[in-house]
């Protein structure tokens, strides 16, 4: 019986992690560290300005050291990407985020990674190996993700785009396609 339960637990963990690697969904990490697959959104859609809610405020420590407060995003369009070094889609999309970031960093757009449910040493190695130059907040307990409970930020990967007023302008669950992110950013950047 014990062996059967062990095999079932191993199979369940493998299935959840395999689901993360498909690129069509994400893994929910908000339930006390248990992994649960959730369906991904195929493309980001800009939320009409009149329907946007203000993003919750948050703060924490950056992976490279130093304090961060979300108030520093105000006035810029911001891309918040919730990721983990253990997440296969994150390994694909993070270098693509770096490419988009390099294109728009001088145009009033900030990128912030939010590393969740990870070991700091592994997260730092991931950022260094991928050549990521935008900052990442270290959030091992997923506390910042939980502040975005009205959005699927507890599913990894997830991406939230904020407008210049700090309101949620677009939400992605699962791997983000580079061209779609560019289109959403272009739209939000063009708003007055």
C-alpha positions in Angstrom: 0.0 0.0 0.0 2.8 2.4 0.9 4.6 1.6 -2.4 1.4 2.3 -4.3 0.9 5.6 -2.6 4.5 6.6 -3.3 4.1 5.7 -7.0 0.9 7.6 -7.2 2.5 10.7 -5.6 5.5 10.5 -8.0 3.1 10.2 -11.0 1.0 13.2 -9.8 4.2 15.3 -9.4 5.5 14.3 -12.8 2.1 15.0 -14.5 2.0 18.5 -12.9 5.5 19.3 -13.9 5.0 17.9 -17.4 2.0 20.1 -17.8 4.2 23.1 -17.0 6.5 22.2 -19.9 3.7 22.2 -22.5 3.7 25.9 -23.0 -0.1 25.9 -23.2 -0.7 26.4 -19.5 0.9 27.1 -16.2 1.4 25.5 -12.8 -0.6 27.0 -9.8 1.7 27.4 -6.8 -0.6 29.2 -4.5 -1.9 26.1 -2.7 0.8 25.6 -0.1 3.5 24.5 -2.5 1.4 21.8 -4.2 1.5 22.0 -8.0 -1.8 22.2 -10.0 -2.0 22.7 -13.8 -4.2 25.5 -15.0 -5.1 26.4 -18.6 -3.1 29.1 -20.3 -4.4 32.1 -22.1 -3.5 31.9 -25.8 -2.8 35.7 -26.2 -2.9 38.8 -24.1 -5.8 41.1 -24.5 -5.7 44.7 -23.5 -8.3 45.4 -20.9 -10.3 48.5 -21.8 -9.1 51.5 -19.8 -12.5 52.0 -18.2 -12.5 48.5 -16.8 -9.0 48.4 -15.4 -8.3 48.0 -11.7 -5.4 49.4 -9.8 -2.7 46.8 -9.2 -1.9 46.1 -5.6 1.2 47.6 -4.1 4.1 45.4 -3.1 7.7 45.5 -2.0 10.6 43.1 -1.4 14.3 42.3 -2.0 15.8 42.0 -5.5 17.7 38.9 -6.4 20.9 40.9 -6.8 20.3 42.7 -3.5 18.6 45.9 -2.7 15.0 46.9 -1.9 12.2 47.3 -4.4 8.9 49.1 -4.1 6.2 48.9 -6.7 5.7 52.7 -6.4 8.8 53.0 -8.6 6.8 51.6 -11.5 4.3 54.5 -11.5 4.4 56.6 -14.7 5.8 53.8 -16.8 4.2 50.9 -18.6 5.4 47.8 -16.6 5.7 44.1 -17.4 5.5 41.9 -14.3 6.6 38.3 -15.0 6.1 35.6 -12.4 8.7 32.9 -12.9 10.7 30.1 -11.4 14.0 28.5 -12.5 12.2 25.1 -12.2 9.6 26.0 -14.8 10.2 24.8 -18.4 8.1 27.6 -20.2 10.0 30.2 -18.1 13.3 28.9 -19.7 11.8 29.7 -23.1 10.1 33.0 -22.5 12.6 34.7 -20.2 15.3 35.2 -22.9 12.5 36.4 -25.2 11.4 38.9 -22.5 15.0 40.1 -22.4 14.9 40.8 -26.2 11.6 42.8 -25.9 13.0 44.6 -22.8 16.1 45.7 -24.8 13.8 47.1 -27.5 11.6 49.2 -25.1 13.6 49.9 -22.0 14.3 53.5 -23.1 10.7 54.1 -24.1 9.1 54.4 -20.6 8.7 50.6 -20.1 10.0 48.7 -17.1 10.2 44.9 -16.7 10.3 43.2 -13.4 10.7 39.5 -12.8 9.1 38.0 -9.7 10.8 34.8 -8.8 8.6 32.5 -6.8 8.9 29.1 -5.0 12.6 29.0 -5.8 16.0 28.7 -4.1 17.8 32.0 -4.4 21.0 30.4 -5.6 19.2 28.6 -8.5 17.2 31.7 -9.4 20.4 33.8 -9.5 22.2 31.2 -11.7 19.1 31.2 -14.0 19.2 35.0 -14.5 22.9 35.0 -15.1 22.9 32.0 -17.5 20.1 33.6 -19.6 21.8 37.1 -19.6 18.8 38.8 -18.1 19.4 42.5 -17.3 16.0 43.6 -15.9 15.6 43.2 -12.2 13.8 40.3 -10.5 12.2 40.3 -7.0 13.0 37.3 -4.9 9.6 36.0 -3.5 10.2 32.4 -2.4 6.9 32.1 -0.6 4.9 33.6 -3.4 3.6 36.4 -1.2 3.6 39.0 -4.0 1.8 36.6 -6.3 -0.9 36.3 -3.7 -1.4 40.0 -3.6 -2.5 39.7 -7.2 -5.2 37.1 -6.2 -7.7 38.7 -8.5 -5.4 37.8 -11.4 -3.8 34.4 -12.1 -0.4 35.5 -10.9 -0.1 32.4 -8.7 0.1 30.3 -11.9 3.7 30.1 -13.1 4.5 31.5 -15.6 2.2 34.5 -15.5 2.6 38.0 -16.9 0.8 41.1 -16.0 1.1 44.4 -17.9 0.4 47.6 -16.1 -0.4 50.9 -17.7 1.2 54.2 -16.7 -1.4 54.7 -14.0 -0.5 51.4 -12.3 -3.6 49.7 -13.5 -3.7 46.1 -14.8 -3.9 46.5 -18.6 -3.3 42.8 -19.7 -2.9 39.4 -18.1 -1.3 36.2 -19.4 -1.3 32.8 -17.9 1.3 30.5 -19.4 4.1 31.2 -21.8 3.9 34.6 -23.6 4.6 34.8 -27.3 7.2 37.6 -28.0 5.1 39.2 -30.8 2.0 39.2 -28.8 3.8 41.0 -25.9 5.1 43.5 -28.3 1.6 44.2 -29.7 0.1 44.6 -26.2 3.0 46.9 -25.1 2.6 49.0 -28.3 -1.1 49.4 -27.6 -0.6 50.4 -23.9 2.4 52.6 -24.7 0.2 54.5 -27.2 -2.4 55.4 -24.6 -2.5 59.0 -23.4 
